[in-house]
Every structure is written in structure tokens, then in C-alpha cells.
Amino acid sequence: MEEGYFEDAADAFYKAIEKKPDYTAAYLQLGEALQHLNQIEKAICVYEKGITVGEQTHNEIPKIKMEKRIKRLRRNQKST
């Protein structure tokens, strides 16, 4: 993803989630890749699922980051 291959990154993170659905950080990274692909609604859905997973696994840092990203994305949607 760091090199700008956002579609490839999204595919990799989808696969990571398939193999390990409780890997909270994968949801965070997938959402970021989707944002770069301008798939904002999908990113929000992924973040929401990741937050749920984070609550179940008590993985607070990715959960908090996803909550902040959702707020920012929704705020940006309202301003456009």
C-alpha cells in the first residue's frame, strides 16, 4: 500500500480478514486502501465491522483509529 498499489493492498487485506477475521488491524488497513480508491461507503462499512471486532478482541488502538476515521469521513460527506 505504501507504494500506491491500493487495489492489490485491498485484495490482500480482504484475504487476511478471510483467514483471520479477528485481526482488527487488517480492517483498519483495508479501510484505508478503500479510502484511497475513493470507495468511501465501503471503507465506512469495513471500519464499522472492524470496530465490532476490536470491541470483541479488546484491541483498542485500531478500534479508536477506525472510530476517528468514520467521524472524519462522515464530516467530509456532510460538507460536500
Summary of the structure (lengths in Angstrom):
residues: 80
radius of gyration: 12.1
end to end distance: 26.9
largest distance: 37.4
contacts: 230
relative contact order: 0.15
helix: 81%
strand: 0%
